[in-house]
Amino acid sequence: MKKNFVAIAIVSMLLTGCSVSFEKPGEKIKPISDTTKLNNVCIYQNVSTIRSYNKAGEIIAEKLNTLNITNKLTSKDKLNDCSYTLYYDVRRAIAVPTYLSIMHVQVDDHEGYSVGTLKYSHTTEGGLIHLNSSTFTSTDTKINELLDRLFNVKLDKENN
């Protein structure tokens, strides 16, 4: 019975075109070159779906707080009150264990020019599901790692 189940699962994957890769996930990050200019940042959830990670806004706000960047979580109608706007879409896979599935962050100045972007997907190019240890890193930890790269945070590993 167990062999039949495994055989059916493999055949199903082949028929649907699903495959697994052990490559690095899709990441494109244009870091913010000078975070000292950032202040009065409005944080806005640009997309909301059933898979959206509701805690993401708080994690982003806390990261900005640690960098001494004034910020606030806000609604779309209050975005004009800010010097910079950080739009985000963060989703988790609903599988067990949950993990970061998609993360898109864009930081724009008050004139609408992009000063930094982050695009992360747990799939590799070609839509392959990627599996490695970072796939199963806690969602909060992975979000913080990616934000460190977006905000050009230099981590001093010798002092940790």
N, C-alpha and C positions, 0 to 999 in steps of 0.2 A: 504494500500500500504506500509506504514511504517513498519507494523508488518511483512509483507512478506519479506521485505528487511532484517530485523533483523534475521528472521528465516533462510533465505538463508545464511547469513553471518555465523551464528552459525553452521549450517550444513556443510558449506564449511570448517570451521576450524576443525571440527571433522573428516571430510573425509581426509583432507590433513595431519592430525596429528599435527597441530599447537596447541599450548596451551600457556597460559600465567601464569607466576609465579611471586610472589611478593618477591622472595628471593633476596639475594645479588648477584650481577653479578660475573662472574668468574674473579678472580684476583690472580695472583701469582707474588710476588715481592721478588727478592733476592737483598736487598739493598747493595749499595756500602759501604763497611765498613769504608774506610778512604778516603774521598774526597780531603783531603789536598795533596794527592799524584797526583791527576789528574791535568794535564796540557797539552797544545797542543792537544786538542781533535778535531778530524775531525768528523763532523756530516754529515751522508750520508743517504739519503732516499733509503732504501733497496728494497722497493716494491712501484710501482706506478700503481694505478688503477683509474677508473673514480670516485670512492668514496674517494680517498686519499684526506686528508686535507692538502692543499698546504701551509698553514700558520704554520704547526706544526714545521718545521725546525727552523723557526724564534722564536717560543715560546721556543723551547729547547735551542737555542743559548742564548736567553735572560735569561733563568733560570741559565745557566752556567755563564753568565756574572755577575748575582747577587751574585753568589757564588765565584766570582773572579777566575774562571777557564778559561784560554785562550782556544778559540775554533774558528772554522771556518766551514761554510757550504761548502761542497766540492763535487767533482765528484768521481766516483769509481777509476779513474786512478791516483788520487792524494792522496789516502789513505796511501801510504807508507811514506808520509812526516810527519806523526803524531805519537805521543807517545801513544795515545789512539784513538780508533774508536768507535763512537756511531752510530749504525745502527738503523733505525726506520721505522716503518710502522704504520701510523695513518690514520684511516678511519672514516668517519662520515656516519650515516644513512641518506639516502636521504629523509626520511619522514619529515613531518612538525609537530612540530619543529625539526630541525636537532639536533642530539646529537652524542656523541662519541660512535662509534660502536666497533672498535677494536683499540688497541694500543699495539704494540710490540716494545720494546726497548732493545737493548743489547749493553753493553759497554765492549770492549775487550782491553787488553793491546797490546803493539807492537809485542808481541810474539803470539798473537791470543788467549790468555787465557781470559775467561770471568771474569770480576770483578763485574758485576751486570746485572740483567735482570728484565724486567717488562713485564708481559703479562696480558692484560685486554680485556675482551669481555663483551658486554652488555647482553649476554645470560648466563644462569646458566648451570650447568652440565646437560647433557641430551638434550641440545639445546633449552631449554625453553626461551622464551622472558621474560625478567625481567622488571617489571615496579615498580619504586619507585621514590622518589623525585630526586635521583641522576641521573636517566635516562635523565631527562630533564634539568639538570644543563648545563650551557653553555659549549660548547666544550673546549674553552680556559681555563675555570676555572677547569674543570675535568682533563685536561692534566696537569695543574700546580699542582693540588692535588696529582696526581700519581707521577709526577716528584719529588715532595717534599719527598715522601716516598722512591723512588728509591735512591735519593741522601742523605737520612737520615737527612733531614732538620728538626730541632727541632723548632716547632712553639711555641712561648711564647704568649699564649692567654691572659695572665694577662696584657700585655703591649699593646694590640690591642684596 
